Amino acid sequence: MADSFRVIDVHQHLVQYQVYAPGYRAYLEETNPDYFGPLMERFSQPAEVDRMLAEAGVETAFIMAEDAPLTTGLASTEYVADFCRQTKRLRFFASINPLTKLDAAAQLERDVTDLGAGGLKLYPSYQWFYPNDRALYALYAKAVELGVPVTFHTGSSTFPGSRVKYSQPIHLDDVAVDFPELTILMAHAGRPFWYDECEWLVKRHPNVHIDLAGLPPKHLPQYLPDLERIAGKVLFGSDWPAIPPGLAANISQLQDLPISDKAKEQILYDNAKRVLNL
């Protein structure tokens, strides 16, 4: 792997959750038999994750907490924060379920100020809400006040119980208009139905960005034909551990893309450093 580019990974997950939803566990066991074997045993240790990141040339990685009991399970903000504080290379995004938290804004303030969350991850298709529901506006206002970005899952979810209608990127247009100071990251670029919507949104709104989590880098020119033009609004996220053939290989594929070195530097490092206040 080439080593000329610094790397920040803005989107990873834990291998070991506190609780797996039965359907999600069955899905993982069927599609990735190794997930509950050596992979889980090894990477349930923060030091092993840190070693893997170092070998891949990643300076900092953000792990997403996940409060989605209806679809995937629970990796609470507290649980993820405890995991990440054991190594300096790891940071995290809080997860708040707006269907179950009576005061989500107050919870976000605690997650940021007390636990050190670097942002908020919301899962519309896992948690069953539209991002432009005004019931969430107090939460967005708090994110603006705290100066932290919000990452939204966009696009498909194959896990049992997920409802894809909630994750269409166009719903974020309202959020971007009503909260022009809110930094919005669209995880997965709307895969596979709405790549064009995501490209349009980042061109329309200064505060909207794309997070590449889970997208094979070698296919990015096909998914995002205007990648060179929008490179200043695109952040590298791997979606590890759910990425064949591995983190280092994905970074290498991105470095080999037929785009400028400046664009690669923006995507792999510069944009994340700016957007995440690193």
N, C-alpha and C positions, 0 to 999 in steps of 0.2 A: 504494500500500500504506500502510495506517495505520502510524504510527511511535510509538504510545503504549506499546508493550510491548517490553521488553528480551528478547533471544533468545539462548539457548544451544542449539546443535544437537548432540545426543549421539551421532549415528550417521550418518557419511558413509563413503565409500570413495574410493580413488584411481581415476582414470581409467586410468592407465598402470600395469599390473602388471609384475613382473619376468618372469613366465612365465604364459601362459594355457594351461589345459587345452584340447586341441583341440576337444572338444565345446562347451565354454563359449565359445570364440572364435567357432565357427560359429554358436552361438545368438545372440551379440551382433551379428554381421555380418548375420544374417537379420532380427532383430527391430529393430535400430537401426543402419541403414546409416551414419549420421553418427558413430557411436561411434568408428570407426577413421579418421575424417577430421578435420575441423576441431575437433571436441570434444576428441579425444585430443591433438591438436597443441597446442591452446591451454592446456588444463588440466593438462598434464604439467609446467607451470611453477607453483611455489608462489605466486608473486606474482599470477598470474591467478586462482588459487583465492581468495586473500586479497581481491582486488578484487571478485570475485563475492559473497563473504560480506559485505563492507562494503556493497555495493549492496543486499543483501537485509536489512540491519540485524542481522546475526548477530555477536555479540561474540566468541564462542568456538565452535569446531566440533571435534569429536573424529572422527578418521579411524580406521577399523577396519583393522588388519593382517589378513591372510588367509593361513593356512597350510593349504590344502585342495587338494593336488595331485590327489586322486581325482576332483574335480568341477569346480572353477573355476580353480585355479591358485595362484600364490604371489605375495603381497605381504608379505614378511617383516617382522617387527617392526623390525629394523635399517633396512630400506629405507624403511618408513613413518616411522620416527623421524627419519631424515635429511631426508626431505621436509618434515616438520612443523617442524623446528627452524629453518627458513629464514624463518618468519613467526610473530610472537607470537600471532596469532589462532588458529593451529592447534595442537591437541594430539592424542593418539592412545591407542588401546587396543592392547595386545599381542595377538598370536595365538599359541597353542601347540597343536600337534597331539598329543593324548595317545596316539595310536597310534605315533608316531615318536620322541617325547622320552622318554628313559629316566628322567630326573629332572625332571619338569615343574615341581615346586615350586621347585627351585633355579633353573630357567630363568626362572620368574616373578620371583623375587627379583632376578635380574640385570636383567630388563627394566624393573622398577620403579625400582630403586636406581641403576643405571648409565645407563639410557636415558631414564628419566623417564616411563614409561607411566602413564597415569591410571587404567587398569583392564585387564581381560582380556576378550577376545571368544572365545567358543567356538561352534563350528558343528556341533552333533550330527548333522544330516542330511547335511552335507558330509563330515564326518570319521568318521562311522559309529560312534557310541557313544551309550549311554544316559546322560543326565546323572546319574542316581542309581547308576551303577556305582561301587562302593566303591574301585575302582582310582584314581578321581579325588579321593578324599577328602583325600589329602595336599596336593593342589593347592588345594582349597578352604580347608583350614586355613591354608595360606600366604597366601592372599588375605585372610583374616581378620586374620592377624598383620600384614600390610602395610597393612591398612586400605583396600584397593581393591575396587571393585565388579566383579562378573562379569556380562557380558551374554551371554545364550544366544540363538541363533537359535531361534525357535519357529515352527511352522506350515509352510506349503508351501515347496517349492523345485522350480522347474521345470527346473533345469539338469540336463543329462545326468549320470547317475551318482549323483544325490542320492537318499537314502532317507528318506522323510518320517516313517516310524514313529519315528525317533529324536527327532523334534522336537515330540512332543506335550507340552504344558505340564505335564500332571499328573505327569510324572516329576520335576519340580522340587519337588513337595510333599515328597518324602523329603529333598531337599537342604536345603530351608528348615527342616524339623523338626530335622535333624541339625546344621545350622549356623545357628542363630538370629541370629548376629552377622554373617553374610555378606550383603552387599547384592547382591541378585539383580535383574537387569533382563531382562525377557522381550521381546526384540526382535520387532516385527511383531504383537504381541498374539495370536499363534496363528493368524494368517490362513490360510485363510478358514474353517477347520473348528472352531476352538477358542477363539473370543472369550469364550464363557461360562466356560470353564475359567480363562482369565486373569483375568477379573473376580472369579471366586470366590477364586482364589489371592491376589490383592492384598487382598481383604477378610479372608482367613484369617490371613495372615502379615504382621507389621509390616515384615519385611525384604524383601518382594517388591514389585517395581514393573513397570510396563509402559513400554516404549519404542515409540513410534508409528512407527518407521521404515517407510517404504514404503506407509503407509496414506493414501489421499486424505482430507485433513482434513474436507472437506465431508460425508463419509460416516460420520464417527466416531459421531454420535448413533445411527446404525443399528447399527454394529458393537459399540459399548459404550454400551448404553442408560443405564447408571448413571454416565456420565462425570462429571457434576457431583459426585456423592457421592465418587467415587474420585480426584478431580482431584489430591489431595495425593500420589498414588502414581503419577502418569503424567508421563512426560518426553517432550518433543518431540525426535524424531529424524527426519531427512528421508529417509535412504537415498540421498542424492545420490551419483552423477549419475543414478540410475535412477528419476527422478520427473518425469513430465509433470504440469503444463506448466512446471515450474521451481521453484527454491527460494523465490523471493520470492512467487510465486503460492500456494504451499502455506502459507506463513506467513500470508498475507493471508486465505486460506480459514479457517485456524484462528481468527484474530482475529474473523472474522465469525460464528462458531458461536453458537447460542442458549444460551450458558452464561454464568455470571457473569464479570465482569472478574477477580475474585479467582481463579477457576478457570483462566482464561487465563494470568494471571501465574504461577501455580504450574506449569502445564504448560510454558510457553514459557521460564521462567527460574528461578524460585525453587527448584523441586525439584532441577533439575540442579546448581544452585549448592551446595545442601546435600548431595546424594548424592555428588557428585564432589569435594567438599571444595575448592571454588574460592574 
